[in-house]
Amino acid sequence: MKILVCISKTPDTTAKIAFTDNNTKFADAGVQWIINPYDEWYALVRAIELKEADASTSIHLATVGGADAEPIIRKALALGGDEAIRINVDPSDSYQVAAQIAEVAKQGNYDLVLTGKETIDFNNGSVGGMLAEFLDMPYVAQATSLQLAGTTATVKREIEGGEETVEVALPLVVSCQKGMAEARIPNMRGIMAARTKPLKVVEASGNETLTNVAEFGLPPAKAGVKLVSPDNVDELIRLLHEEARVI
Amino acid sequence: MNVLVFIDHVDGHIKKASLEAASYGAQLAQKAGGTAEAIALGNLTEDLATLGKYGIQKVHQVKNDALNTIDAQVYTKVIEQAVQQTGAKVVVFSNNSTGKLVAPRLSVRLKAGLVAGAVALPDTTNGFVVRKNVFSGKAFANVSINTDIKIISLNVNAFTISATGGTAEVVPFNATVDAPKVKVIDTTKASGKVSLTEADIVVSAGRGLKGPENWKMVEDLADSLGAALACSRPVADAHWRPHNEHVGQTGVAIAPNLYIAIGISGAIQHLAGVNRSKVIVVVNKDPEAPFFKAADYGIVGDAFEVVPKMLEAVKKVKASS
């Protein structure tokens, strides 16, 4: 069993969001970078769990980014990836990311490709589906559970107001979210081992993009909270009914 | 510029999110001087002609049992055929569970730029620029689509449904439909009565409730408002409530008209999942809780005293309106 886990570098969840260069670029000075939580906590950890259940499984990691992505790749290797591939280009849209990873994936003959359900910076949730189309594989999005029996996957996915359980034959692309696995912390042994695990750098093959960010912006600040006394709850409901008109 | 809107449905009925997409697509077509048509796959019991009320002129329907299973590969190929036949230059999806499966695949298949999670109509004054939320709602990006065909998936609850009147022409669409590779073996409804991502009102509670045994009053309040139930991450992690109720940066992101947060301090990661709510109400006994800074209305008080009073007040308002 060969699993490819797609890893993305994102700002820490508490990072201050600001922009530079006429609001065309994220201001990353002093920002701490992390593995995108959905990629780490759910996609990667589920892959590690599958490897723990079947020692013949190998886990490869793929990321699209410059050398500054290597610390987060090393962390992913410390958690339990076997080897990593960094495609050396600073990506600017989901199509570009998916196209680059697809080139790597085609050469790797993977049974299972896992991504997080979205990144916490661009919130697109598109790379998994795009990758599946490039690879001509079935795709299950927003999965909360993944079980394997031979070459058949049983996947639970979130739908509006509930969950759907589907059966699909491998090879398969799955985007993962909460419920899929429990987050882990790398241990010292893993951190030491990660230093010697292979991290291959390949150059990008073509750099086509279909979209670009013209401008970033921040939403207007809130006007401030209107506090109501706990002894006058009726007044709160009246405000919601008559002023805000949401009840 | 002709627009094609994908119509999603559940239990034979058009999803509310697809009515938002239909309204959006119709307004875009009107703005760009084109027609708004729709594509519906599978067996709907609802009359598709009603989409005319939202500005859709023609609905292409593919009735085929193979489409009752949502297999992204199969759906993508059928929608591709519809795009080719209608000559649509913009395809609109809802950014819901089906849109997230299909829109990215279609983007690759048609080599059409995709903006996933749009929150407003495109600006067509200089190119084709679509606004979306980024950084989990803490910022927005205006994204330019640079391809001939454009795909937009519209965030749920981001666009107001506008019904005017009229009837759409419903025509059968003869598409080549592949056999699905995905087999549905079970479907379960979540514990809540209302879908969290589509709800107009969400009532959410956190660790301030002290234990899962105290959720009854929150459920009662949600029921009285016709609201969906949600919770903070620590509550889901402690298994007080199911994971599918966890709203926040790493849980479900929501954008209801009203979000009521009870006993939730408002960590930055929680705010990231709820900051697109139009009105936020916070009930917390700690006046320093950071959530009050993001709230529109608030009560500094004990949830166990305030929530039952809220329930009574809601009942009174409902009875008098």
Chai-1 contact restraints between the chains, C-beta under 6 A:
chainA,res_idxA,chainB,res_idxB,connection_type,confidence,min_distance_angstrom,max_distance_angstrom,comment,restraint_id
A,T13,B,Q249,contact,1.0,0.0,6.0,A-B,restraint_1
A,T13,B,Q269,contact,1.0,0.0,6.0,A-B,restraint_2
A,T14,B,I268,contact,1.0,0.0,6.0,A-B,restraint_3
A,I17,B,F135,contact,1.0,0.0,6.0,A-B,restraint_4
A,I17,B,K138,contact,1.0,0.0,6.0,A-B,restraint_5
A,I17,B,A139,contact,1.0,0.0,6.0,A-B,restraint_6
A,P37,B,T250,contact,1.0,0.0,6.0,A-B,restraint_7
A,I120,B,S136,contact,1.0,0.0,6.0,A-B,restraint_8
A,I120,B,Q249,contact,1.0,0.0,6.0,A-B,restraint_9
A,D121,B,F135,contact,1.0,0.0,6.0,A-B,restraint_10
A,F122,B,V134,contact,1.0,0.0,6.0,A-B,restraint_11
A,N123,B,G117,contact,1.0,0.0,6.0,A-B,restraint_12
A,N123,B,V134,contact,1.0,0.0,6.0,A-B,restraint_13
A,N124,B,A116,contact,1.0,0.0,6.0,A-B,restraint_14
A,G125,B,K100,contact,1.0,0.0,6.0,A-B,restraint_15
A,S126,B,P104,contact,1.0,0.0,6.0,A-B,restraint_16
A,S126,B,A116,contact,1.0,0.0,6.0,A-B,restraint_17
A,G129,B,P104,contact,1.0,0.0,6.0,A-B,restraint_18
A,G129,B,R105,contact,1.0,0.0,6.0,A-B,restraint_19
A,M130,B,P104,contact,1.0,0.0,6.0,A-B,restraint_20
A,M130,B,V108,contact,1.0,0.0,6.0,A-B,restraint_21
A,E133,B,R105,contact,1.0,0.0,6.0,A-B,restraint_22
A,E133,B,V108,contact,1.0,0.0,6.0,A-B,restraint_23
A,E133,B,R109,contact,1.0,0.0,6.0,A-B,restraint_24
A,F134,B,V108,contact,1.0,0.0,6.0,A-B,restraint_25
A,P138,B,Q73,contact,1.0,0.0,6.0,A-B,restraint_26
A,P138,B,K181,contact,1.0,0.0,6.0,A-B,restraint_27
A,P138,B,V182,contact,1.0,0.0,6.0,A-B,restraint_28
A,Y139,B,A72,contact,1.0,0.0,6.0,A-B,restraint_29
A,A141,B,K100,contact,1.0,0.0,6.0,A-B,restraint_30
A,A141,B,L101,contact,1.0,0.0,6.0,A-B,restraint_31
A,I159,B,S97,contact,1.0,0.0,6.0,A-B,restraint_32
A,E160,B,S97,contact,1.0,0.0,6.0,A-B,restraint_33
A,E160,B,S195,contact,1.0,0.0,6.0,A-B,restraint_34
A,E160,B,T197,contact,1.0,0.0,6.0,A-B,restraint_35
A,E160,B,E198,contact,1.0,0.0,6.0,A-B,restraint_36
A,G161,B,K189,contact,1.0,0.0,6.0,A-B,restraint_37
A,G161,B,A190,contact,1.0,0.0,6.0,A-B,restraint_38
A,G161,B,S195,contact,1.0,0.0,6.0,A-B,restraint_39
A,G162,B,T188,contact,1.0,0.0,6.0,A-B,restraint_40
A,G162,B,K189,contact,1.0,0.0,6.0,A-B,restraint_41
A,G162,B,A190,contact,1.0,0.0,6.0,A-B,restraint_42
A,E163,B,T188,contact,1.0,0.0,6.0,A-B,restraint_43
A,E164,B,V184,contact,1.0,0.0,6.0,A-B,restraint_44
A,E164,B,T187,contact,1.0,0.0,6.0,A-B,restraint_45
A,T165,B,I185,contact,1.0,0.0,6.0,A-B,restraint_46
A,T165,B,D186,contact,1.0,0.0,6.0,A-B,restraint_47
A,V166,B,V182,contact,1.0,0.0,6.0,A-B,restraint_48
A,V166,B,V184,contact,1.0,0.0,6.0,A-B,restraint_49
A,E167,B,K183,contact,1.0,0.0,6.0,A-B,restraint_50
A,E167,B,I185,contact,1.0,0.0,6.0,A-B,restraint_51
A,V168,B,V182,contact,1.0,0.0,6.0,A-B,restraint_52
A,K178,B,H243,contact,1.0,0.0,6.0,A-B,restraint_53
A,K178,B,G251,contact,1.0,0.0,6.0,A-B,restraint_54
A,G179,B,H243,contact,1.0,0.0,6.0,A-B,restraint_55
A,L210,B,G113,contact,1.0,0.0,6.0,A-B,restraint_56
A,L210,B,T147,contact,1.0,0.0,6.0,A-B,restraint_57
A,T211,B,G113,contact,1.0,0.0,6.0,A-B,restraint_58
A,T211,B,V143,contact,1.0,0.0,6.0,A-B,restraint_59
A,T211,B,I145,contact,1.0,0.0,6.0,A-B,restraint_60
A,N212,B,S144,contact,1.0,0.0,6.0,A-B,restraint_61
A,V213,B,A141,contact,1.0,0.0,6.0,A-B,restraint_62
A,V213,B,V143,contact,1.0,0.0,6.0,A-B,restraint_63
A,A214,B,V129,contact,1.0,0.0,6.0,A-B,restraint_64
A,A214,B,N142,contact,1.0,0.0,6.0,A-B,restraint_65
A,A214,B,S144,contact,1.0,0.0,6.0,A-B,restraint_66
A,E215,B,N142,contact,1.0,0.0,6.0,A-B,restraint_67
A,F216,B,A139,contact,1.0,0.0,6.0,A-B,restraint_68
A,F216,B,A141,contact,1.0,0.0,6.0,A-B,restraint_69
A,G217,B,F140,contact,1.0,0.0,6.0,A-B,restraint_70
A,L218,B,A139,contact,1.0,0.0,6.0,A-B,restraint_71
A,V225,B,F292,contact,1.0,0.0,6.0,A-B,restraint_72
A,V225,B,A295,contact,1.0,0.0,6.0,A-B,restraint_73
A,V225,B,G298,contact,1.0,0.0,6.0,A-B,restraint_74
A,K226,B,Y297,contact,1.0,0.0,6.0,A-B,restraint_75
A,L227,B,G298,contact,1.0,0.0,6.0,A-B,restraint_76
A,V228,B,I299,contact,1.0,0.0,6.0,A-B,restraint_77
A,P230,B,I299,contact,1.0,0.0,6.0,A-B,restraint_78
A,P230,B,G301,contact,1.0,0.0,6.0,A-B,restraint_79
A,P230,B,V306,contact,1.0,0.0,6.0,A-B,restraint_80
A,V233,B,K309,contact,1.0,0.0,6.0,A-B,restraint_81
A,V233,B,M310,contact,1.0,0.0,6.0,A-B,restraint_82
A,V233,B,A313,contact,1.0,0.0,6.0,A-B,restraint_83
A,D234,B,A313,contact,1.0,0.0,6.0,A-B,restraint_84
A,I237,B,A313,contact,1.0,0.0,6.0,A-B,restraint_85
A,I237,B,V314,contact,1.0,0.0,6.0,A-B,restraint_86
A,I237,B,V317,contact,1.0,0.0,6.0,A-B,restraint_87
A,H241,B,V317,contact,1.0,0.0,6.0,A-B,restraint_88
A,A244,B,V279,contact,1.0,0.0,6.0,A-B,restraint_89
A,V246,B,N257,contact,1.0,0.0,6.0,A-B,restraint_90
A,V246,B,L258,contact,1.0,0.0,6.0,A-B,restraint_91
A,V246,B,V279,contact,1.0,0.0,6.0,A-B,restraint_92
